[in-house]
Amino acid sequence: ASLVLLLAYQSYLFSNAIELSGIVSLLFCAATMRQYAYRSLSTKSKRATRYLFHLLSGLAENFVFIYLGISLFTTSDVLFRPVFVVYVMISTCISRYLAIFPLSRILNAIF
């Protein structure tokens, strides 16, 4: 489990060192490791890896929301614009509708 984590971190560090996107590097590293490395792990290692990454993803998500919440109340120059908030929520719903349903239909037709 730790070797999988170190390989992903090494991919991120290498891409940042040559000034490329670390997120894209992690995406392709994860796809490659899922295809090749994950299948060669034992059942116990697969379970440990799955639980480790589930734990890390939960911790990262909690950190992001806590950071956003703290930064909202510690920033002094916050302008609250209710019209903008409503506009963003409506445009987000519309854009998700326009993206999800056609893509789902295409994927269902293919597979």
Backbone as XML, in Angstrom:
<?xml version="1.0"?>
<chain id="A" units="angstrom">
  <residue number="1" name="ALA">
    <atom name="N" x="0.832" y="-1.192" z="0.000"/>
    <atom name="CA" x="0.000" y="0.000" z="0.000"/>
    <atom name="C" x="0.873" y="1.251" z="0.000"/>
  </residue>
  <residue number="2" name="SER">
    <atom name="N" x="1.936" y="1.218" z="0.761"/>
    <atom name="CA" x="2.784" y="2.402" z="0.828"/>
    <atom name="C" x="3.563" y="2.602" z="-0.470"/>
  </residue>
  <residue number="3" name="LEU">
    <atom name="N" x="3.889" y="1.520" z="-1.166"/>
    <atom name="CA" x="4.595" y="1.646" z="-2.435"/>
    <atom name="C" x="3.707" y="2.309" z="-3.485"/>
  </residue>
  <residue number="4" name="VAL">
    <atom name="N" x="2.426" y="1.984" z="-3.489"/>
    <atom name="CA" x="1.484" y="2.614" z="-4.409"/>
    <atom name="C" x="1.377" y="4.106" z="-4.106"/>
  </residue>
  <residue number="5" name="LEU">
    <atom name="N" x="1.310" y="4.449" z="-2.836"/>
    <atom name="CA" x="1.235" y="5.853" z="-2.432"/>
    <atom name="C" x="2.508" y="6.604" z="-2.817"/>
  </residue>
  <residue number="6" name="LEU">
    <atom name="N" x="3.659" y="5.992" z="-2.605"/>
    <atom name="CA" x="4.921" y="6.643" z="-2.945"/>
    <atom name="C" x="5.092" y="6.811" z="-4.452"/>
  </residue>
  <residue number="7" name="LEU">
    <atom name="N" x="4.614" y="5.854" z="-5.234"/>
    <atom name="CA" x="4.699" y="5.969" z="-6.684"/>
    <atom name="C" x="3.841" y="7.130" z="-7.190"/>
  </residue>
  <residue number="8" name="ALA">
    <atom name="N" x="2.649" y="7.281" z="-6.626"/>
    <atom name="CA" x="1.791" y="8.395" z="-7.020"/>
    <atom name="C" x="2.415" y="9.729" z="-6.616"/>
  </residue>
  <residue number="9" name="TYR">
    <atom name="N" x="2.979" y="9.790" z="-5.427"/>
    <atom name="CA" x="3.611" y="11.030" z="-4.966"/>
    <atom name="C" x="4.852" y="11.350" z="-5.796"/>
  </residue>
  <residue number="10" name="GLN">
    <atom name="N" x="5.599" y="10.337" z="-6.187"/>
    <atom name="CA" x="6.776" y="10.542" z="-7.015"/>
    <atom name="C" x="6.378" y="11.076" z="-8.387"/>
  </residue>
  <residue number="11" name="SER">
    <atom name="N" x="5.283" y="10.581" z="-8.931"/>
    <atom name="CA" x="4.780" y="11.082" z="-10.202"/>
    <atom name="C" x="4.402" y="12.560" z="-10.089"/>
  </residue>
  <residue number="12" name="TYR">
    <atom name="N" x="3.758" y="12.925" z="-8.996"/>
    <atom name="CA" x="3.380" y="14.321" z="-8.761"/>
    <atom name="C" x="4.622" y="15.213" z="-8.634"/>
  </residue>
  <residue number="13" name="LEU">
    <atom name="N" x="5.598" y="14.773" z="-7.856"/>
    <atom name="CA" x="6.810" y="15.575" z="-7.671"/>
    <atom name="C" x="7.597" y="15.723" z="-8.971"/>
  </residue>
  <residue number="14" name="PHE">
    <atom name="N" x="7.685" y="14.655" z="-9.730"/>
    <atom name="CA" x="8.424" y="14.712" z="-10.992"/>
    <atom name="C" x="7.765" y="15.674" z="-11.972"/>
  </residue>
  <residue number="15" name="SER">
    <atom name="N" x="6.443" y="15.619" z="-12.070"/>
    <atom name="CA" x="5.763" y="16.523" z="-13.006"/>
    <atom name="C" x="5.898" y="17.975" z="-12.569"/>
  </residue>
  <residue number="16" name="ASN">
    <atom name="N" x="5.871" y="18.235" z="-11.283"/>
    <atom name="CA" x="6.075" y="19.609" z="-10.815"/>
    <atom name="C" x="7.515" y="20.067" z="-11.032"/>
  </residue>
  <residue number="17" name="ALA">
    <atom name="N" x="8.458" y="19.145" z="-10.944"/>
    <atom name="CA" x="9.871" y="19.502" z="-11.133"/>
    <atom name="C" x="10.146" y="19.933" z="-12.563"/>
  </residue>
  <residue number="18" name="ILE">
    <atom name="N" x="9.448" y="19.332" z="-13.527"/>
    <atom name="CA" x="9.648" y="19.742" z="-14.924"/>
    <atom name="C" x="8.567" y="20.720" z="-15.380"/>
  </residue>
  <residue number="19" name="GLU">
    <atom name="N" x="7.876" y="21.309" z="-14.390"/>
    <atom name="CA" x="6.896" y="22.375" z="-14.590"/>
    <atom name="C" x="5.727" y="21.956" z="-15.478"/>
  </residue>
  <residue number="20" name="LEU">
    <atom name="N" x="5.204" y="20.757" z="-15.214"/>
    <atom name="CA" x="3.983" y="20.290" z="-15.860"/>
    <atom name="C" x="2.901" y="20.133" z="-14.791"/>
  </residue>
  <residue number="21" name="SER">
    <atom name="N" x="1.718" y="19.786" z="-15.190"/>
    <atom name="CA" x="0.595" y="19.689" z="-14.264"/>
    <atom name="C" x="0.704" y="18.442" z="-13.394"/>
  </residue>
  <residue number="22" name="GLY">
    <atom name="N" x="0.730" y="18.644" z="-12.092"/>
    <atom name="CA" x="0.786" y="17.524" z="-11.172"/>
    <atom name="C" x="-0.524" y="16.766" z="-11.098"/>
  </residue>
  <residue number="23" name="ILE">
    <atom name="N" x="-1.645" y="17.464" z="-11.279"/>
    <atom name="CA" x="-2.951" y="16.826" z="-11.219"/>
    <atom name="C" x="-3.137" y="15.870" z="-12.394"/>
  </residue>
  <residue number="24" name="VAL">
    <atom name="N" x="-2.760" y="16.309" z="-13.586"/>
    <atom name="CA" x="-2.870" y="15.453" z="-14.768"/>
    <atom name="C" x="-1.938" y="14.257" z="-14.630"/>
  </residue>
  <residue number="25" name="SER">
    <atom name="N" x="-0.764" y="14.486" z="-14.084"/>
    <atom name="CA" x="0.179" y="13.397" z="-13.854"/>
    <atom name="C" x="-0.399" y="12.360" z="-12.900"/>
  </residue>
  <residue number="26" name="LEU">
    <atom name="N" x="-1.055" y="12.817" z="-11.836"/>
    <atom name="CA" x="-1.684" y="11.889" z="-10.899"/>
    <atom name="C" x="-2.834" y="11.129" z="-11.547"/>
  </residue>
  <residue number="27" name="LEU">
    <atom name="N" x="-3.565" y="11.790" z="-12.414"/>
    <atom name="CA" x="-4.668" y="11.134" z="-13.107"/>
    <atom name="C" x="-4.165" y="9.970" z="-13.954"/>
  </residue>
  <residue number="28" name="PHE">
    <atom name="N" x="-3.146" y="10.213" z="-14.764"/>
    <atom name="CA" x="-2.608" y="9.156" z="-15.609"/>
    <atom name="C" x="-1.860" y="8.097" z="-14.807"/>
  </residue>
  <residue number="29" name="CYS">
    <atom name="N" x="-1.214" y="8.507" z="-13.739"/>
    <atom name="CA" x="-0.536" y="7.536" z="-12.877"/>
    <atom name="C" x="-1.554" y="6.604" z="-12.217"/>
  </residue>
  <residue number="30" name="ALA">
    <atom name="N" x="-2.668" y="7.163" z="-11.771"/>
    <atom name="CA" x="-3.707" y="6.340" z="-11.151"/>
    <atom name="C" x="-4.329" y="5.379" z="-12.155"/>
  </residue>
  <residue number="31" name="ALA">
    <atom name="N" x="-4.559" y="5.858" z="-13.375"/>
    <atom name="CA" x="-5.131" y="4.974" z="-14.395"/>
    <atom name="C" x="-4.170" y="3.842" z="-14.735"/>
  </residue>
  <residue number="32" name="THR">
    <atom name="N" x="-2.898" y="4.155" z="-14.817"/>
    <atom name="CA" x="-1.900" y="3.135" z="-15.125"/>
    <atom name="C" x="-1.757" y="2.144" z="-13.973"/>
  </residue>
  <residue number="33" name="MET">
    <atom name="N" x="-1.699" y="2.647" z="-12.751"/>
    <atom name="CA" x="-1.559" y="1.751" z="-11.603"/>
    <atom name="C" x="-2.799" y="0.894" z="-11.423"/>
  </residue>
  <residue number="34" name="ARG">
    <atom name="N" x="-3.971" y="1.435" z="-11.728"/>
    <atom name="CA" x="-5.194" y="0.630" z="-11.618"/>
    <atom name="C" x="-5.148" y="-0.531" z="-12.613"/>
  </residue>
  <residue number="35" name="GLN">
    <atom name="N" x="-4.604" y="-0.267" z="-13.790"/>
    <atom name="CA" x="-4.556" y="-1.286" z="-14.834"/>
    <atom name="C" x="-3.505" y="-2.361" z="-14.543"/>
  </residue>
  <residue number="36" name="TYR">
    <atom name="N" x="-2.349" y="-1.950" z="-14.034"/>
    <atom name="CA" x="-1.239" y="-2.894" z="-13.909"/>
    <atom name="C" x="-0.871" y="-3.234" z="-12.454"/>
  </residue>
  <residue number="37" name="ALA">
    <atom name="N" x="-0.636" y="-2.235" z="-11.642"/>
    <atom name="CA" x="-0.110" y="-2.492" z="-10.295"/>
    <atom name="C" x="-1.158" y="-3.074" z="-9.364"/>
  </residue>
  <residue number="38" name="TYR">
    <atom name="N" x="-2.393" y="-2.594" z="-9.459"/>
    <atom name="CA" x="-3.426" y="-3.040" z="-8.518"/>
    <atom name="C" x="-3.723" y="-4.528" z="-8.676"/>
  </residue>
  <residue number="39" name="ARG">
    <atom name="N" x="-3.670" y="-5.024" z="-9.896"/>
    <atom name="CA" x="-3.963" y="-6.441" z="-10.138"/>
    <atom name="C" x="-2.868" y="-7.360" z="-9.618"/>
  </residue>
  <residue number="40" name="SER">
    <atom name="N" x="-1.660" y="-6.841" z="-9.466"/>
    <atom name="CA" x="-0.571" y="-7.691" z="-8.990"/>
    <atom name="C" x="-0.451" y="-7.702" z="-7.469"/>
  </residue>
  <residue number="41" name="LEU">
    <atom name="N" x="-1.289" y="-6.943" z="-6.776"/>
    <atom name="CA" x="-1.264" y="-6.939" z="-5.320"/>
    <atom name="C" x="-2.018" y="-8.139" z="-4.766"/>
  </residue>
  <residue number="42" name="SER">
    <atom name="N" x="-1.654" y="-8.539" z="-3.568"/>
    <atom name="CA" x="-2.391" y="-9.607" z="-2.903"/>
    <atom name="C" x="-3.736" y="-9.070" z="-2.419"/>
  </residue>
  <residue number="43" name="THR">
    <atom name="N" x="-4.595" y="-9.964" z="-2.009"/>
    <atom name="CA" x="-5.931" y="-9.553" z="-1.552"/>
    <atom name="C" x="-5.834" y="-8.652" z="-0.328"/>
  </residue>
  <residue number="44" name="LYS">
    <atom name="N" x="-4.932" y="-8.995" z="0.573"/>
    <atom name="CA" x="-4.743" y="-8.181" z="1.773"/>
    <atom name="C" x="-4.211" y="-6.792" z="1.427"/>
  </residue>
  <residue number="45" name="SER">
    <atom name="N" x="-3.286" y="-6.708" z="0.490"/>
    <atom name="CA" x="-2.735" y="-5.415" z="0.070"/>
    <atom name="C" x="-3.775" y="-4.586" z="-0.681"/>
  </residue>
  <residue number="46" name="LYS">
    <atom name="N" x="-4.611" y="-5.242" z="-1.478"/>
    <atom name="CA" x="-5.682" y="-4.517" z="-2.166"/>
    <atom name="C" x="-6.634" y="-3.881" z="-1.168"/>
  </residue>
  <residue number="47" name="ARG">
    <atom name="N" x="-6.994" y="-4.630" z="-0.151"/>
    <atom name="CA" x="-7.896" y="-4.107" z="0.874"/>
    <atom name="C" x="-7.242" y="-2.957" z="1.626"/>
  </residue>
  <residue number="48" name="ALA">
    <atom name="N" x="-5.977" y="-3.117" z="2.003"/>
    <atom name="CA" x="-5.269" y="-2.063" z="2.730"/>
    <atom name="C" x="-5.130" y="-0.805" z="1.877"/>
  </residue>
  <residue number="49" name="THR">
    <atom name="N" x="-4.824" y="-0.977" z="0.589"/>
    <atom name="CA" x="-4.683" y="0.166" z="-0.309"/>
    <atom name="C" x="-6.010" y="0.886" z="-0.484"/>
  </residue>
  <residue number="50" name="ARG">
    <atom name="N" x="-7.074" y="0.112" z="-0.662"/>
    <atom name="CA" x="-8.393" y="0.722" z="-0.837"/>
    <atom name="C" x="-8.788" y="1.508" z="0.399"/>
  </residue>
  <residue number="51" name="TYR">
    <atom name="N" x="-8.594" y="0.953" z="1.596"/>
    <atom name="CA" x="-8.942" y="1.647" z="2.830"/>
    <atom name="C" x="-8.058" y="2.864" z="3.059"/>
  </residue>
  <residue number="52" name="LEU">
    <atom name="N" x="-6.780" y="2.753" z="2.737"/>
    <atom name="CA" x="-5.867" y="3.878" z="2.917"/>
    <atom name="C" x="-6.269" y="5.058" z="2.043"/>
  </residue>
  <residue number="53" name="PHE">
    <atom name="N" x="-6.550" y="4.789" z="0.766"/>
    <atom name="CA" x="-6.919" y="5.888" z="-0.117"/>
    <atom name="C" x="-8.310" y="6.433" z="0.201"/>
  </residue>
  <residue number="54" name="HIS">
    <atom name="N" x="-9.190" y="5.584" z="0.697"/>
    <atom name="CA" x="-10.504" y="6.067" z="1.126"/>
    <atom name="C" x="-10.349" y="6.995" z="2.324"/>
  </residue>
  <residue number="55" name="LEU">
    <atom name="N" x="-9.499" y="6.631" z="3.260"/>
    <atom name="CA" x="-9.231" y="7.468" z="4.421"/>
    <atom name="C" x="-8.592" y="8.794" z="4.009"/>
  </residue>
  <residue number="56" name="LEU">
    <atom name="N" x="-7.590" y="8.723" z="3.133"/>
    <atom name="CA" x="-6.920" y="9.944" z="2.694"/>
    <atom name="C" x="-7.854" y="10.867" z="1.918"/>
  </residue>
  <residue number="57" name="SER">
    <atom name="N" x="-8.735" y="10.307" z="1.103"/>
    <atom name="CA" x="-9.667" y="11.151" z="0.361"/>
    <atom name="C" x="-10.659" y="11.828" z="1.303"/>
  </residue>
  <residue number="58" name="GLY">
    <atom name="N" x="-11.116" y="11.107" z="2.322"/>
    <atom name="CA" x="-12.016" y="11.713" z="3.304"/>
    <atom name="C" x="-11.342" y="12.826" z="4.084"/>
  </residue>
  <residue number="59" name="LEU">
    <atom name="N" x="-10.089" y="12.604" z="4.477"/>
    <atom name="CA" x="-9.354" y="13.636" z="5.192"/>
    <atom name="C" x="-9.102" y="14.863" z="4.328"/>
  </residue>
  <residue number="60" name="ALA">
    <atom name="N" x="-8.768" y="14.647" z="3.063"/>
    <atom name="CA" x="-8.532" y="15.777" z="2.167"/>
    <atom name="C" x="-9.812" y="16.572" z="1.928"/>
  </residue>
  <residue number="61" name="GLU">
    <atom name="N" x="-10.924" y="15.866" z="1.777"/>
    <atom name="CA" x="-12.194" y="16.552" z="1.573"/>
    <atom name="C" x="-12.577" y="17.374" z="2.801"/>
  </residue>
  <residue number="62" name="ASN">
    <atom name="N" x="-12.399" y="16.796" z="3.981"/>
    <atom name="CA" x="-12.685" y="17.533" z="5.211"/>
    <atom name="C" x="-11.787" y="18.750" z="5.343"/>
  </residue>
  <residue number="63" name="PHE">
    <atom name="N" x="-10.522" y="18.605" z="5.007"/>
    <atom name="CA" x="-9.601" y="19.734" z="5.083"/>
    <atom name="C" x="-10.030" y="20.872" z="4.165"/>
  </residue>
  <residue number="64" name="VAL">
    <atom name="N" x="-10.437" y="20.534" z="2.956"/>
    <atom name="CA" x="-10.853" y="21.571" z="2.001"/>
    <atom name="C" x="-12.064" y="22.325" z="2.531"/>
  </residue>
  <residue number="65" name="PHE">
    <atom name="N" x="-13.061" y="21.610" z="3.032"/>
    <atom name="CA" x="-14.263" y="22.289" z="3.512"/>
    <atom name="C" x="-13.998" y="23.089" z="4.784"/>
  </residue>
  <residue number="66" name="ILE">
    <atom name="N" x="-13.154" y="22.582" z="5.669"/>
    <atom name="CA" x="-12.797" y="23.342" z="6.863"/>
    <atom name="C" x="-12.028" y="24.598" z="6.471"/>
  </residue>
  <residue number="67" name="TYR">
    <atom name="N" x="-11.099" y="24.471" z="5.538"/>
    <atom name="CA" x="-10.322" y="25.629" z="5.087"/>
    <atom name="C" x="-11.219" y="26.671" z="4.437"/>
  </residue>
  <residue number="68" name="LEU">
    <atom name="N" x="-12.142" y="26.236" z="3.606"/>
    <atom name="CA" x="-13.066" y="27.180" z="2.974"/>
    <atom name="C" x="-13.953" y="27.865" z="4.004"/>
  </residue>
  <residue number="69" name="GLY">
    <atom name="N" x="-14.422" y="27.116" z="4.982"/>
    <atom name="CA" x="-15.259" y="27.705" z="6.023"/>
    <atom name="C" x="-14.509" y="28.708" z="6.870"/>
  </residue>
  <residue number="70" name="ILE">
    <atom name="N" x="-13.285" y="28.372" z="7.233"/>
    <atom name="CA" x="-12.493" y="29.303" z="8.044"/>
    <atom name="C" x="-12.132" y="30.545" z="7.243"/>
  </residue>
  <residue number="71" name="SER">
    <atom name="N" x="-11.759" y="30.370" z="5.980"/>
    <atom name="CA" x="-11.378" y="31.529" z="5.172"/>
    <atom name="C" x="-12.573" y="32.430" z="4.881"/>
  </residue>
  <residue number="72" name="LEU">
    <atom name="N" x="-13.777" y="31.882" z="4.869"/>
    <atom name="CA" x="-14.963" y="32.710" z="4.650"/>
    <atom name="C" x="-15.167" y="33.676" z="5.800"/>
  </residue>
  <residue number="73" name="PHE">
    <atom name="N" x="-14.950" y="33.215" z="7.039"/>
    <atom name="CA" x="-15.201" y="34.059" z="8.194"/>
    <atom name="C" x="-13.987" y="34.871" z="8.640"/>
  </residue>
  <residue number="74" name="THR">
    <atom name="N" x="-12.808" y="34.577" z="8.127"/>
    <atom name="CA" x="-11.634" y="35.345" z="8.520"/>
    <atom name="C" x="-11.275" y="36.421" z="7.501"/>
  </residue>
  <residue number="75" name="THR">
    <atom name="N" x="-11.922" y="36.407" z="6.343"/>
    <atom name="CA" x="-11.669" y="37.443" z="5.343"/>
    <atom name="C" x="-12.501" y="38.661" z="5.691"/>
  </residue>
  <residue number="76" name="SER">
    <atom name="N" x="-11.871" y="39.826" z="5.661"/>
    <atom name="CA" x="-12.572" y="41.034" z="6.103"/>
    <atom name="C" x="-13.336" y="41.730" z="4.973"/>
  </residue>
  <residue number="77" name="ASP">
    <atom name="N" x="-12.942" y="41.541" z="3.748"/>
    <atom name="CA" x="-13.582" y="42.279" z="2.646"/>
    <atom name="C" x="-14.505" y="41.382" z="1.811"/>
  </residue>
  <residue number="78" name="VAL">
    <atom name="N" x="-15.428" y="40.696" z="2.480"/>
    <atom name="CA" x="-16.355" y="39.811" z="1.793"/>
    <atom name="C" x="-17.598" y="40.609" z="1.404"/>
  </residue>
  <residue number="79" name="LEU">
    <atom name="N" x="-17.933" y="40.554" z="0.131"/>
    <atom name="CA" x="-19.156" y="41.178" z="-0.350"/>
    <atom name="C" x="-20.176" y="40.095" z="-0.624"/>
  </residue>
  <residue number="80" name="PHE">
    <atom name="N" x="-21.311" y="40.182" z="0.007"/>
    <atom name="CA" x="-22.369" y="39.199" z="-0.210"/>
    <atom name="C" x="-23.328" y="39.750" z="-1.247"/>
  </residue>
  <residue number="81" name="ARG">
    <atom name="N" x="-23.434" y="39.059" z="-2.357"/>
    <atom name="CA" x="-24.329" y="39.464" z="-3.432"/>
    <atom name="C" x="-25.322" y="38.340" z="-3.683"/>
  </residue>
  <residue number="82" name="PRO">
    <atom name="N" x="-26.532" y="38.450" z="-3.160"/>
    <atom name="CA" x="-27.507" y="37.372" z="-3.300"/>
    <atom name="C" x="-27.896" y="37.087" z="-4.750"/>
  </residue>
  <residue number="83" name="VAL">
    <atom name="N" x="-27.937" y="38.115" z="-5.579"/>
    <atom name="CA" x="-28.287" y="37.909" z="-6.988"/>
    <atom name="C" x="-27.219" y="37.064" z="-7.666"/>
  </residue>
  <residue number="84" name="PHE">
    <atom name="N" x="-25.972" y="37.330" z="-7.362"/>
    <atom name="CA" x="-24.876" y="36.551" z="-7.932"/>
    <atom name="C" x="-24.935" y="35.100" z="-7.461"/>
  </residue>
  <residue number="85" name="VAL">
    <atom name="N" x="-25.248" y="34.886" z="-6.193"/>
    <atom name="CA" x="-25.342" y="33.529" z="-5.648"/>
    <atom name="C" x="-26.446" y="32.748" z="-6.359"/>
  </residue>
  <residue number="86" name="VAL">
    <atom name="N" x="-27.591" y="33.379" z="-6.537"/>
    <atom name="CA" x="-28.700" y="32.719" z="-7.231"/>
    <atom name="C" x="-28.320" y="32.445" z="-8.679"/>
  </residue>
  <residue number="87" name="TYR">
    <atom name="N" x="-27.679" y="33.406" z="-9.326"/>
    <atom name="CA" x="-27.255" y="33.230" z="-10.717"/>
    <atom name="C" x="-26.281" y="32.055" z="-10.850"/>
  </residue>
  <residue number="88" name="VAL">
    <atom name="N" x="-25.322" y="31.951" z="-9.950"/>
    <atom name="CA" x="-24.340" y="30.858" z="-9.995"/>
    <atom name="C" x="-25.015" y="29.508" z="-9.756"/>
  </residue>
  <residue number="89" name="MET">
    <atom name="N" x="-25.938" y="29.453" z="-8.814"/>
    <atom name="CA" x="-26.628" y="28.186" z="-8.541"/>
    <atom name="C" x="-27.466" y="27.749" z="-9.734"/>
  </residue>
  <residue number="90" name="ILE">
    <atom name="N" x="-28.179" y="28.672" z="-10.366"/>
    <atom name="CA" x="-28.999" y="28.332" z="-11.526"/>
    <atom name="C" x="-28.123" y="27.922" z="-12.703"/>
  </residue>
  <residue number="91" name="SER">
    <atom name="N" x="-27.049" y="28.670" z="-12.960"/>
    <atom name="CA" x="-26.182" y="28.331" z="-14.087"/>
    <atom name="C" x="-25.454" y="26.999" z="-13.846"/>
  </residue>
  <residue number="92" name="THR">
    <atom name="N" x="-25.125" y="26.695" z="-12.594"/>
    <atom name="CA" x="-24.509" y="25.405" z="-12.289"/>
    <atom name="C" x="-25.479" y="24.262" z="-12.556"/>
  </residue>
  <residue number="93" name="CYS">
    <atom name="N" x="-26.712" y="24.410" z="-12.149"/>
    <atom name="CA" x="-27.717" y="23.358" z="-12.395"/>
    <atom name="C" x="-27.954" y="23.166" z="-13.887"/>
  </residue>
  <residue number="94" name="ILE">
    <atom name="N" x="-28.042" y="24.259" z="-14.626"/>
    <atom name="CA" x="-28.270" y="24.165" z="-16.072"/>
    <atom name="C" x="-27.081" y="23.512" z="-16.765"/>
  </residue>
  <residue number="95" name="SER">
    <atom name="N" x="-25.866" y="23.926" z="-16.405"/>
    <atom name="CA" x="-24.689" y="23.353" z="-17.061"/>
    <atom name="C" x="-24.518" y="21.878" z="-16.714"/>
  </residue>
  <residue number="96" name="ARG">
    <atom name="N" x="-24.838" y="21.495" z="-15.486"/>
    <atom name="CA" x="-24.772" y="20.070" z="-15.127"/>
    <atom name="C" x="-25.805" y="19.275" z="-15.896"/>
  </residue>
  <residue number="97" name="TYR">
    <atom name="N" x="-26.996" y="19.839" z="-16.045"/>
    <atom name="CA" x="-28.047" y="19.160" z="-16.812"/>
    <atom name="C" x="-27.623" y="18.989" z="-18.263"/>
  </residue>
  <residue number="98" name="LEU">
    <atom name="N" x="-27.038" y="20.032" z="-18.839"/>
    <atom name="CA" x="-26.620" y="19.967" z="-20.240"/>
    <atom name="C" x="-25.413" y="19.057" z="-20.450"/>
  </residue>
  <residue number="99" name="ALA">
    <atom name="N" x="-24.647" y="18.792" z="-19.401"/>
    <atom name="CA" x="-23.480" y="17.925" z="-19.544"/>
    <atom name="C" x="-23.795" y="16.476" z="-19.188"/>
  </residue>
  <residue number="100" name="ILE">
    <atom name="N" x="-24.529" y="16.247" z="-18.124"/>
    <atom name="CA" x="-24.726" y="14.890" z="-17.608"/>
    <atom name="C" x="-25.646" y="14.054" z="-18.488"/>
  </residue>
  <residue number="101" name="PHE">
    <atom name="N" x="-26.784" y="14.586" z="-18.835"/>
    <atom name="CA" x="-27.755" y="13.772" z="-19.566"/>
    <atom name="C" x="-27.306" y="13.395" z="-20.971"/>
  </residue>
  <residue number="102" name="PRO">
    <atom name="N" x="-26.751" y="14.306" z="-21.779"/>
    <atom name="CA" x="-26.250" y="13.857" z="-23.082"/>
    <atom name="C" x="-25.093" y="12.871" z="-22.974"/>
  </residue>
  <residue number="103" name="LEU">
    <atom name="N" x="-24.183" y="13.097" z="-22.042"/>
    <atom name="CA" x="-23.068" y="12.172" z="-21.880"/>
    <atom name="C" x="-23.549" y="10.807" z="-21.387"/>
  </residue>
  <residue number="104" name="SER">
    <atom name="N" x="-24.530" y="10.788" z="-20.510"/>
    <atom name="CA" x="-25.084" y="9.510" z="-20.049"/>
    <atom name="C" x="-25.759" y="8.770" z="-21.187"/>
  </residue>
  <residue number="105" name="ARG">
    <atom name="N" x="-26.482" y="9.492" z="-22.021"/>
    <atom name="CA" x="-27.141" y="8.854" z="-23.158"/>
    <atom name="C" x="-26.118" y="8.264" z="-24.119"/>
  </residue>
  <residue number="106" name="ILE">
    <atom name="N" x="-25.040" y="9.011" z="-24.370"/>
    <atom name="CA" x="-23.992" y="8.513" z="-25.275"/>
    <atom name="C" x="-23.329" y="7.267" z="-24.689"/>
  </residue>
  <residue number="107" name="LEU">
    <atom name="N" x="-22.982" y="7.319" z="-23.402"/>
    <atom name="CA" x="-22.330" y="6.176" z="-22.769"/>
    <atom name="C" x="-23.246" y="4.954" z="-22.711"/>
  </residue>
  <residue number="108" name="ASN">
    <atom name="N" x="-24.513" y="5.180" z="-22.460"/>
    <atom name="CA" x="-25.459" y="4.059" z="-22.435"/>
    <atom name="C" x="-25.641" y="3.467" z="-23.835"/>
  </residue>
  <residue number="109" name="ALA">
    <atom name="N" x="-25.544" y="4.289" z="-24.860"/>
    <atom name="CA" x="-25.672" y="3.776" z="-26.226"/>
    <atom name="C" x="-24.432" y="2.964" z="-26.619"/>
  </residue>
  <residue number="110" name="ILE">
    <atom name="N" x="-23.271" y="3.384" z="-26.127"/>
    <atom name="CA" x="-22.033" y="2.692" z="-26.472"/>
    <atom name="C" x="-21.908" y="1.379" z="-25.695"/>
  </residue>
  <residue number="111" name="PHE">
    <atom name="N" x="-22.165" y="1.433" z="-24.407"/>
    <atom name="CA" x="-21.956" y="0.254" z="-23.571"/>
    <atom name="C" x="-23.281" y="-0.409" z="-23.279"/>
  </residue>
</chain>
